[in-house]
Amino acid sequence: MIIGEHLRAIREQKGFSQGEIEKRTGLLRCYISRVENGHTVPAIETLEKIARALEVPLYQLFYEGTDAPSAPKLPTDVPELSKKDARYWEQLRSLFSRTNPRDLQLLLAVARQMAKVNGQLEREKPKSALRERKEPVERSEAH
């Protein structure tokens, strides 16, 4: 379901007008209308404001069922990180959280391209190039 249609359905079910949502969120009524009509896709922070104004948990904006969804089963065989690795991943997470979305998209696009190129290079390497050369390499000596 499109998020705007779902927002409108929840708002109407709760008996709120767009004006009331405007007052509760600080968002302009015309913006709320644009979201509900599918002309604008709101950021997650905006969806959080709207969910609070509608007095529903955030997941309910995306979920169509009547009961709360069950928690996903997480893998149990995840290896423990060393303190050094945990510190590295925490720094990386912190940096990415402060990166503006446009730059983050650029970084992800570059990473995808690098992974794609790396995968192609691995497939294109002949098997003989992967083995260590056993023949002696001749050297020319200039006298």
C-alpha positions as CSV (number, residue, x, y, z in Angstrom):
1,M,0.0,0.0,0.0
2,I,1.2,3.5,-0.7
3,I,2.2,5.3,2.5
4,G,0.1,8.4,1.8
5,E,-3.1,6.4,1.4
6,H,-2.3,4.5,4.6
7,L,-1.7,7.8,6.5
8,R,-5.0,9.2,5.3
9,A,-6.9,6.0,6.3
10,I,-5.4,6.1,9.8
11,R,-6.0,9.8,10.2
12,E,-9.7,9.5,9.1
13,Q,-10.2,6.4,11.2
14,K,-8.9,8.3,14.2
15,G,-11.2,11.3,13.3
16,F,-8.4,13.8,12.9
17,S,-8.4,16.6,10.3
18,Q,-5.3,17.6,8.4
19,G,-5.4,20.9,10.3
20,E,-5.2,18.9,13.6
21,I,-2.2,17.0,12.4
22,E,-0.7,20.3,11.3
23,K,-1.1,21.6,14.9
24,R,0.3,18.4,16.5
25,T,3.3,18.1,14.2
26,G,4.2,21.6,13.1
27,L,4.0,20.4,9.5
28,L,2.0,22.5,7.1
29,R,-1.4,21.2,6.1
30,C,-0.5,21.5,2.4
31,Y,2.5,19.3,3.1
32,I,0.3,16.7,4.8
33,S,-2.0,16.8,1.8
34,R,0.9,16.3,-0.6
35,V,2.0,13.3,1.4
36,E,-1.4,11.8,1.5
37,N,-1.9,12.3,-2.2
38,G,1.4,10.7,-3.0
39,H,3.1,13.8,-4.4
40,T,5.8,13.8,-1.6
41,V,7.6,11.0,0.1
42,P,8.3,12.0,3.8
43,A,11.6,11.4,5.6
44,I,11.5,8.9,8.4
45,E,11.8,11.7,11.0
46,T,8.6,13.2,9.5
47,L,6.8,9.9,9.6
48,E,7.8,9.7,13.3
49,K,6.1,13.1,13.9
50,I,3.0,12.0,12.1
51,A,2.8,8.7,14.0
52,R,3.0,10.6,17.3
53,A,0.3,13.0,16.1
54,L,-1.9,10.0,15.1
55,E,-1.1,8.3,18.4
56,V,0.1,5.1,16.7
57,P,3.4,3.3,16.8
58,L,5.6,4.0,13.8
59,Y,5.4,0.5,12.5
60,Q,1.7,0.8,12.0
61,L,2.2,3.3,9.2
62,F,3.8,0.5,7.2
63,Y,1.9,-2.5,8.5
64,E,-1.6,-3.4,7.3
65,G,-2.4,-6.2,9.8
66,T,-4.5,-5.7,12.9
67,D,-2.2,-7.5,15.3
68,A,1.4,-6.4,16.0
69,P,3.9,-8.1,13.7
70,S,6.0,-10.8,15.2
71,A,9.6,-10.0,15.9
72,P,12.0,-11.4,13.2
73,K,14.1,-14.4,14.1
74,L,17.7,-13.1,14.4
75,P,20.6,-15.4,13.7
76,T,22.0,-17.0,16.8
77,D,25.4,-17.9,15.4
78,V,26.7,-14.4,15.0
79,P,30.4,-14.3,16.0
80,E,31.5,-12.0,18.9
81,L,33.4,-8.9,17.8
82,S,36.7,-8.0,19.3
83,K,36.8,-4.7,21.2
84,K,38.8,-3.3,18.3
85,D,36.2,-4.4,15.7
86,A,33.3,-3.2,17.8
87,R,34.9,0.2,18.2
88,Y,35.5,0.4,14.4
89,W,31.9,-0.5,13.6
90,E,30.6,2.0,16.1
91,Q,32.7,4.8,14.7
92,L,31.6,3.8,11.2
93,R,27.9,3.8,12.3
94,S,28.4,7.2,14.0
95,L,30.0,8.7,10.9
96,F,27.3,7.4,8.6
97,S,24.5,8.7,10.8
98,R,26.0,12.2,10.5
99,T,26.5,12.0,6.7
100,N,23.9,13.8,4.6
101,P,21.7,11.5,2.5
102,R,23.0,12.6,-0.8
103,D,26.7,11.9,0.2
104,L,25.6,8.6,1.7
105,Q,24.0,7.6,-1.6
106,L,27.2,8.5,-3.4
107,L,29.3,6.4,-1.0
108,L,26.9,3.4,-1.4
109,A,27.0,3.7,-5.2
110,V,30.8,3.7,-5.2
111,A,30.9,0.7,-2.9
112,R,28.4,-1.2,-5.2
113,Q,30.5,-0.4,-8.3
114,M,33.7,-1.5,-6.5
115,A,32.0,-4.8,-5.4
116,K,30.7,-5.3,-9.0
117,V,34.1,-4.7,-10.5
118,N,35.9,-6.9,-7.9
119,G,33.4,-9.7,-8.7
120,Q,34.0,-9.4,-12.4
121,L,37.8,-9.4,-11.9
122,E,37.6,-12.5,-9.8
123,R,35.5,-14.3,-12.5
124,E,37.8,-13.2,-15.3
125,K,41.1,-14.4,-13.7
126,P,42.4,-17.5,-15.4
127,K,43.1,-20.3,-13.0
128,S,46.7,-20.4,-14.0
129,A,47.1,-16.8,-12.8
130,L,45.9,-17.9,-9.3
131,R,48.6,-20.5,-9.0
132,E,52.1,-19.6,-7.9
133,R,54.6,-19.7,-10.8
134,K,57.1,-22.5,-10.3
135,E,59.3,-21.6,-13.3
136,P,62.3,-19.5,-12.5
137,V,62.1,-16.0,-13.9
138,E,64.9,-15.1,-16.2
139,R,66.7,-11.9,-15.5
140,S,68.8,-10.1,-18.0
141,E,71.9,-8.6,-16.6
142,A,73.5,-5.6,-18.3
143,H,77.3,-5.4,-18.1
